[in-house]
Each structure stands twice: as structure tokens, then as C-alpha cells.
Amino acid sequence: MHTEIEKDTSTDIVIVAETVADIPAREALLDRAMGPKRRKKSSEKLRRGRRPSEGLALIARSAEGTVVGTVRLWDVRLGEGGPAALLLGPLAVDQTMKSAGIGSALMHSAIAEAGRLGHRAILLVGDAPYYARFGFSAEKTGQLSMPGPYERERFLALELVAGSLDGAKGVLKAAGRKLKAERARLAA
């Protein structure tokens, strides 16, 4: 996957799959963008000890090679034994690059790639007016909840396949690849 967006006439930004070498820059970007409390959010409880969904960790890279944006999607289950979905987040863009369209480009790329990979729905906790432009709403999250505290009106969903969230209920549960299992596989 390789998407290019033009920031302005002098700088090109590309959106590509995150690599292991990008992790320190991504973490530093998230620390700057989200602050020290980012690891205490309810969404983090679903990400802790897990790897992002296969093929759904994306970064925006400047022409100079700097990581200027990030988005990742995580495998979750809707309730106990419920259907699979994705949890998006965090989405972050370097403060010096705000309003350059990088966040929108990351969102469009993440949604398109999730659909291409066969996923059926994406959930997130975020600013409803911002995410509405990508099709997210609270319409299908009424019977779902996050583990731990969160603001109900910020719990949003996008169906990639119409009807995939019909009847979905319960607390989101972490699913997908565990970090330990992945480390053991890589060591073998």
C-alpha cells in the first residue's frame, strides 16, 4: 500500500505501511499529540498487549522521511463471542503539519485498506463532527460499550458492509494478535 497526497507545492507526503523502524518516531509523535494521559484511555485497554490488525498500521511520511502522521486499527469483538470489527486509533498528525490534509488522507487510506482486507465495521472514540465526514456516526453504537470510562456521544461506528452492526451489543473485547505470541513466532 502506498498513497501519495500533496501537502503543498513544495512537499509531498506518502502514506505507507508502518515498519518496525517507524515505531520510535510514531511513539514520539503520539506523546506530543496526545500527551501523557494517552495510555490511560479506555481504547488503550483494548490495544494493550496486542498488535494492530494485519496490514492496518499506517504512517504518513514527509519527503524527508519524517513520520508526520499515524493511524492504526485493532481487532476487537463486539461483546462476548460477538462478531469481529476494528477499533481505529489513535489518529495523530504532527502539530506543524495540521490542516495539510494528512489526517483525512490517513483516514481515507485506513478505511479503504480495511475494506479491501474484508473487514466489516470500524469503531472509534472521537470527535463526531470530524469523523462524520468519513461516514462515522453514533447510530449503530447504542447497544455497544467500551471497557472503562468513555464519552458515549463520542463512540462512533462505520459499517463497511451494510447491516454488519445490526443487533450488535455488549462490551468491546480485545481480539487479534497478542504481542507475546508475535515475539515468540519471530524468535523461532
Secondary structure by P-SEA (a helix, b strand, c coil): cbbbbbccccbbbbbccccccaaaaaaaaaaaaccccccccaaaaaacccccccccbbbbbccccccccbbbbbbbbcccccbbbbbbccccccccccccaaaaaaaaaaaaaaaaacccccccccccccccccccccccccccccccccccccccccccccccccccccccccccccaaaaaaaaac
